[in-house]
Amino acid sequence: MKTRKIKIIHILHSVGGVDVSLRLILNNLDSGKFESIVIHGYEDTKIGFENNKNKPITAYQTRIKRSISPINDVKSLSFILKILKKEKPDLIHCHSAKGGILGKLASFLTKIPCYHTPQAYSYLSAESKLKRIIFLNIEKLFSNFNNSILASSVSERNRAINEVGYHPKKVKVFSNSIIPIEEVPSLKIPKTWPPEYICSVGRPSFQKNIELMVKVISELKETKKNIHLVLMGVGYHSPNLEKVKLLIEKYKLKENITLLEWTNRSDIFNIISNSQLYISTARYEGLPYSVIECLSLGKAAVVSDADGNRDLIENGKNGFVISNSNPSHFSEKINILLNDDSLRRKFENRSKVKFENEFDMKKNIFKLEILYKNKVKE
């Protein structure tokens, strides 16, 4: 007798790391046991979704947008409720802030079990104290609904419990994971930077704090005149790009920083693999894919002490974690790794082992399947 598949509807604004996360789940989840459906925005991805057999997945589009828009959000919720009535899923899995609000409301109204993966809580993105309080209180309100958090990292789990107010029993962890990068692809774009460089992936925004990164490079230049940073992914939704360019001019760093506006994933792998080390100055993260890729490729890193970063980089073991935003502290640790090949190789080996033990999607997908099954049984 054939076992009925568990039907899961994913709700999200499918951009950036959220889009990457969903595709990795869909491409690896056992389609013989799970049927996946996606509801996403009109203006996000243009690429279709596929399951682990490379078969197209049913996807619906509605007015899900990053920004708050009461009219669009109400219309989106109404559309989602219609799709839920039509498809009759066993479980809702909503991703990111907007997907989380709409998915949890839909779950409350339909009584369908719901997981929410924040991929970095929305209140962390607030640049003003007032906005942060408002966004946090919205998340606290939803913690009283009948939904559970499926955190992308241990740090995100702790935040859900300690700040948002979820009961520990309502919070699980499924760490963002990737397929091992076993072969580094060749570079498809012209190489315009020197052979020795450090690198990062991050759009100029409040979250990624690229302004601090530029100041770090300025500090490094005082002792390493030829220091070079390759910064990838600056083209999409980069509200602080002009500020970053002005800082580069101010510190006379045009010869020390390469900005790549668009870079495909294979080129990102190549650039990270051939770099001396990876750097992140982010204010907050969920569990950043670029740093997971850094581990898979066996690279050391110097990162800010942000959610996600601290889950991937263990201070003094596979990199350094900087507990403040002092550029000198970043540059000091980067200099240590650039000047000590033996230490850097130790860190690189430990990064590879950490990836294999904790963030390999081939191993971790079975944990997610169990979490889905148990949620439906509750």
C-alpha positions in Angstrom: 0.0 0.0 0.0 1.4 3.4 -1.1 2.0 5.8 1.8 0.4 9.2 1.3 2.8 12.0 0.8 3.0 14.9 3.4 2.1 18.1 1.6 4.0 21.2 2.6 3.3 24.8 1.4 6.3 27.2 1.6 5.4 30.9 1.8 8.1 33.5 1.3 9.5 36.5 -0.5 12.0 34.5 -2.6 15.2 36.6 -2.7 18.8 36.3 -1.6 19.6 33.7 1.1 16.0 32.9 1.7 15.6 31.8 -2.0 18.8 29.8 -1.7 17.6 28.1 1.5 14.3 27.1 0.0 15.8 25.7 -3.2 18.4 23.7 -1.3 15.5 22.2 0.8 13.3 21.4 -2.3 16.2 20.0 -4.3 17.1 17.5 -1.5 13.8 16.7 0.2 12.6 13.2 -0.7 9.8 13.9 -3.2 8.6 10.3 -2.8 7.5 11.2 0.8 6.9 14.9 0.6 5.0 17.1 -1.9 6.1 20.7 -2.0 4.3 23.8 -3.1 5.6 27.3 -3.1 3.8 30.7 -2.7 6.0 33.6 -3.4 6.0 37.2 -4.7 5.5 38.6 -8.2 8.7 40.6 -8.2 11.2 38.2 -6.6 12.6 35.2 -8.4 11.9 34.5 -12.1 13.4 30.9 -11.9 11.1 28.0 -11.4 11.4 25.6 -8.4 12.4 21.9 -8.8 12.3 18.8 -6.5 15.1 16.3 -6.0 14.1 14.5 -9.2 14.5 17.8 -11.2 10.7 17.9 -11.7 8.9 21.3 -11.6 7.2 22.2 -8.4 3.8 23.9 -8.3 4.3 27.6 -7.5 1.8 30.4 -7.0 2.6 34.1 -7.1 1.0 36.9 -5.1 1.8 40.4 -3.8 4.4 39.4 -1.2 6.9 42.2 -0.9 9.8 43.0 1.4 8.2 46.3 2.6 5.1 46.7 4.8 2.1 47.5 2.7 -1.3 46.9 4.4 -3.3 46.7 1.1 -0.9 44.3 -0.6 -0.4 42.3 2.6 -4.2 41.8 3.0 -4.6 40.8 -0.6 -1.7 38.4 -0.2 -3.2 36.8 2.9 -6.6 36.4 1.1 -4.8 34.7 -1.9 -2.8 32.4 0.5 -6.0 31.4 2.2 -7.6 30.5 -1.1 -4.6 28.3 -2.1 -4.6 26.6 1.3 -8.3 25.8 0.9 -7.6 24.4 -2.6 -4.4 22.4 -1.8 -5.2 21.3 1.7 -1.6 21.0 2.9 -0.5 19.1 6.0 2.0 21.8 7.0 3.0 25.4 6.3 6.6 26.4 6.3 7.1 30.1 6.1 10.4 31.8 5.6 11.8 35.3 6.5 9.9 38.2 8.0 7.1 38.8 5.5 6.6 35.2 4.7 6.5 34.5 8.5 3.8 37.1 9.2 1.5 35.9 6.4 2.2 32.2 7.0 1.5 32.5 10.8 -1.7 34.4 10.2 -2.8 31.9 7.6 -2.0 29.1 10.1 -3.9 30.8 12.9 -7.0 31.2 10.6 -6.9 27.6 9.1 -5.4 25.7 12.1 -2.8 24.1 9.8 0.5 23.4 11.6 3.2 26.0 10.9 6.9 26.3 11.0 8.6 29.7 10.7 12.3 30.1 9.7 13.1 33.8 10.3 16.5 33.7 8.5 17.4 36.7 10.8 14.6 38.3 12.7 13.1 41.5 11.2 13.7 43.7 14.2 17.4 43.2 13.9 17.2 45.2 10.6 15.7 48.2 12.2 18.1 51.2 12.2 16.1 53.2 14.8 15.2 52.1 18.3 11.5 52.8 17.8 11.3 50.6 14.7 13.2 47.8 16.5 10.7 47.9 19.4 7.7 47.9 17.0 9.1 44.9 14.9 10.0 43.0 18.1 6.6 43.4 19.5 5.0 42.2 16.3 7.2 39.0 16.6 6.2 38.7 20.3 2.5 38.9 19.4 2.9 36.0 16.9 4.7 33.9 19.5 1.4 33.5 21.2 -0.1 31.9 18.1 0.0 28.1 17.5 3.2 28.1 15.4 6.7 26.9 16.0 10.1 28.3 15.1 12.4 26.3 12.9 15.6 28.3 13.5 18.4 28.4 10.9 21.1 28.5 13.7 21.5 28.0 17.4 21.9 31.8 17.8 18.6 32.3 16.1 17.0 29.7 18.4 18.3 31.5 21.5 17.0 34.8 20.2 13.5 33.3 19.6 13.4 32.0 23.2 15.2 34.8 25.1 14.0 37.9 23.2 10.9 37.0 21.2 9.4 34.8 24.0 8.8 31.4 22.4 8.6 28.5 24.8 11.7 26.3 24.3 9.5 23.4 23.2 8.2 25.4 20.3 11.7 26.1 18.9 13.6 23.6 16.8 16.9 24.1 14.8 17.6 23.1 11.2 20.8 24.7 10.3 21.2 26.2 6.9 23.2 23.6 4.9 24.6 23.2 1.4 25.8 20.4 -0.8 29.6 19.9 -0.4 31.6 21.9 -3.0 33.8 19.0 -4.2 35.2 20.7 -7.3 36.0 24.4 -7.7 34.7 25.6 -11.0 36.8 27.8 -13.3 36.2 31.6 -13.2 33.8 32.7 -15.9 34.3 36.5 -15.5 37.5 38.5 -16.2 39.9 38.5 -13.3 40.7 42.2 -12.6 42.2 41.8 -9.1 45.6 40.7 -7.9 46.5 37.1 -7.1 46.6 37.7 -3.4 43.4 39.0 -1.9 40.8 38.6 0.8 37.1 38.4 0.0 33.5 38.8 1.2 30.0 38.4 -0.1 27.5 41.1 0.9 25.3 43.8 -0.5 26.0 47.3 0.9 23.2 47.6 3.5 22.6 48.2 7.2 22.8 44.4 7.8 26.1 43.8 6.1 27.8 46.9 7.4 30.2 47.2 4.5 31.2 50.7 5.7 33.1 49.0 8.5 34.7 46.6 6.1 36.0 49.6 4.1 37.5 51.1 7.2 39.1 47.7 8.0 40.8 47.7 4.6 42.0 51.3 5.3 43.6 50.1 8.6 45.2 47.1 6.8 46.7 49.4 4.1 48.8 51.1 6.8 50.9 47.9 7.2 50.1 46.1 3.9 50.1 48.6 1.1 48.9 46.0 -1.5 46.0 44.6 0.6 43.1 43.8 -1.7 39.4 43.0 -1.0 37.1 41.4 -3.6 33.5 42.2 -2.5 30.9 40.2 -4.3 27.1 40.7 -4.6 26.9 44.5 -4.4 24.4 44.9 -7.3 21.1 43.7 -5.9 19.1 45.8 -3.3 22.2 47.7 -2.1 20.8 50.9 -0.5 24.2 51.9 0.9 26.3 51.4 -2.2 26.9 55.2 -2.8 28.0 55.6 0.8 30.4 52.7 0.3 31.8 54.2 -2.9 32.3 57.6 -1.2 34.2 55.9 1.7 36.4 54.1 -0.8 37.3 57.5 -2.4 37.7 59.1 1.0 40.3 56.5 2.1 41.9 56.3 -1.4 41.2 52.6 -1.7 40.2 52.4 -5.4 43.2 50.2 -6.1 42.6 48.1 -3.0 38.9 47.1 -3.4 37.1 45.4 -6.3 33.3 45.6 -6.3 31.6 42.9 -8.2 28.0 44.0 -8.9 26.8 40.6 -10.1 28.5 37.2 -9.6 27.1 33.8 -10.2 27.5 31.1 -7.6 30.2 29.2 -9.4 32.3 32.3 -9.7 31.7 33.0 -6.0 33.1 29.5 -5.1 36.1 30.1 -7.3 36.9 33.5 -5.7 36.4 32.3 -2.1 38.5 29.2 -2.8 41.5 31.2 -4.2 41.4 33.9 -1.6 43.7 34.1 1.4 40.7 34.3 3.9 37.1 35.5 4.2 35.8 38.5 6.1 32.3 39.5 7.4 31.4 42.7 9.3 27.7 41.9 9.4 25.5 43.4 12.2 23.3 40.3 12.1 22.7 37.1 10.1 20.5 34.0 10.2 23.2 31.5 9.2 25.0 33.0 6.2 25.5 30.8 3.1 28.6 32.6 2.1 30.3 31.7 5.3 29.0 28.1 5.1 30.6 28.0 1.6 33.8 29.4 3.1 33.8 26.4 5.5 33.1 23.9 2.7 35.9 25.3 0.7 38.2 25.1 3.7 38.9 28.7 4.3 39.7 30.6 7.5 37.6 33.7 8.4 37.6 36.9 10.5 34.0 37.8 11.3 31.8 40.0 13.5 30.2 38.5 16.6 26.8 38.3 15.0 24.1 35.6 15.0 25.1 33.1 12.4 28.7 34.2 12.2 29.4 32.9 15.7 27.7 29.6 14.9 30.1 29.0 12.0 33.4 30.5 13.1 34.8 29.4 16.5 37.2 32.0 17.8 40.8 30.8 17.7 39.8 27.5 16.1 38.9 28.1 12.4 39.0 31.9 12.5 38.6 34.9 14.7 35.3 36.4 16.0 35.5 40.2 16.7 33.2 41.2 19.6 33.1 44.9 18.7 33.1 47.2 15.6 36.6 48.5 16.0 38.4 48.3 12.6 41.8 47.9 14.3 40.6 44.7 16.0 39.6 43.3 12.6 42.8 44.3 10.9 44.9 42.9 13.8 43.4 39.4 13.4 43.5 39.5 9.6 47.2 40.5 9.8 47.9 37.5 12.1 46.4 35.1 9.6 48.1 36.7 6.6 51.5 36.6 8.3 51.2 33.0 9.7 50.7 30.4 7.0 50.9 27.5 9.5 48.1 28.9 11.7 46.0 29.8 8.6 46.3 26.2 7.3 45.2 24.8 10.8 42.2 27.0 10.7 41.4 26.0 7.1 41.5 22.3 8.0 39.2 22.9 11.0 36.7 24.8 8.8 36.5 21.8 6.4 35.9 19.4 9.3 33.3 21.7 10.9 31.4 21.8 7.6 31.4 18.1 7.1 30.2 17.5 10.7 27.5 20.1 10.9 26.4 21.8 7.6 26.4 19.1 4.9 22.9 19.1 3.3 23.3 15.4 2.2 23.4 14.4 5.8 21.1 17.1 7.3 18.1 16.7 5.0 17.1 13.6 6.9 16.9 15.7 10.1 14.5 18.1 8.4 12.3 15.2 7.1 11.9 14.0 10.7 11.1 17.5 11.9 8.4 17.8 9.2 6.9 14.4 10.1 6.8 15.1 13.8 5.2 18.6 13.3 2.4 17.1 11.3 1.8 14.4 14.0 1.5 17.0 16.8 
